[in-house]
């Protein structure tokens, strides 16, 4: 499991809340690789350090992914703040990702 | 071609789906270790087919399966299948894994995705439960999300490669594709990739939904190429597979009762076992009653019987028949008789056929009634109904069931059989019932129009119903007219009176002759008595006379002795005496002298 946790400034200014996300990928499949890159770029640009991201390789943890209700890869699940959201695809459409994550672009 | 060696065709390995009719249609089921594509519009039965194949694999061969649902949620699927007796909730716990692959509408799509993750998960699950079957249900839903023909093709390839790496007994992909125009760009490619394509269709004909199935492609195998009706029962889907072209029915010489003795006589001894009988007639001519009588007779022989009625409840039929002395309820209770009634319009004619097949399989009847078969003309198109009616009869014949079907015809002329179903040509026996109206009466008449392979009466009989059941009565033809009802009754009365009169006359004459005979006998007796008396009298007279002669000759001798007569005289006297004795011994009893005297005095 690739695990990347960035937990700085969790109790920072009121305007910034921590976004908890989980990205499901399929090893080094092109779309998955692209998704990681795209997400990292978005986080860097819009969330600074106010996010928690877990990256799960479904080929490594298939039964966990099944239990999480993952269908296709890559899939991004936003757990908090509510409402929860789910995004599929390589996250190349930045504006729709931001909208789904509830971030003002 | 002469020099080349002909390759011996190796049969393609197949795996049975356990779906009734389909395995016959496909000559064994789906291609083993290959992909089959089920295509068709919404509600055409693809999902049921796929799910039922999985259920059968588990139940019949204990082969677990995976069902990937792109279109419906697992909960929906299980709820939808609740009408079938598959016990799906139990199977879903341990034998069939349902993967909820339906993307909720809230899911946002951003950019391309692929199935590599999903296939990885499926591989793990397959190994975990040892799945041998896999279904991708509604792949079109997923493919349309890909939004790009290149990606579609890539993902289809991905699935194919996965299936090649992860051997399963059979893989089924279903896709919502209506007709030949496809929304999926790679529809043609999908078809090319799979080894077997089965098309499902649901269409409306005269307001009745008809389900059809057709195998459009089967690599390396022959198959029945036509379009076949599909129906849904408690056990799931059932395909009405075609009957083999060759008719292999064995003709039986056994006769069974058509219901009652008089009718059997008219038929030359009853119906042949396994034959089919058509009863036509306008409404109210007692077609059902005759059929009911046939059923009662069959149950009476202890034979399992099936009574199929259309548009009238079984209970009502049993009640109506009991009014003419036909008791079916007891037969139903004993389990010999199965009554099934169906509404014609709700399902197509072919569905009725499939239902009937299921009933026959279940009940295993030896005799069967379909009342009225003409009702199926109401469900769906007439061409279909016509074919189904014929197949009803062929089905019964194949199963060696003696079948009696009724059909309503509108006119009273049997030749104008207005049933539209044209079954009269394939029925072995055709009984026509009609009304004859004369002198303000309506009477039922029964005619046997044909009865193959047997003598039958060509006479019209009157069908009389009473609480003791149907009866046939002779009809009178007087002056070229057929007499029935009251007229027949009058004629019968007349005939009876004549007979009584004739008998009385005869008796009278005989009595007179007997009296005369007795009289003559008495007279003979009296005369005989007279004769006897006269004989006795005569005998008495003769012996009296002899005594007298003996006495007189003795006196003469005494006299001669006293008077000392000369010897010559004595000798002469002796001679006379001996002569007289001789005469007496001959019965005359007279002495010669006396005789001479008498002869002289005789008139």
Interface residues (C-beta under 8 A of the other chain):
Chain A: X24 X25 X26 X27 X29 X30 X31 X32 X34 X35 X38 X58 X59 X62 X63 X65 X66 X69 X70 X71 X72 X73 X74 X75 X85 X86 X87 X88 X89 X90 X91 X92 X93 X94 X96 X97 X99 X100
Chain B: X99 X100 X101 X102 X103 X104 X106 X107 X108 X109 X110 X111 X112 X113 X114 X115 X116 X117 X118 X120 X121 X123 X124 X125 X128 X142
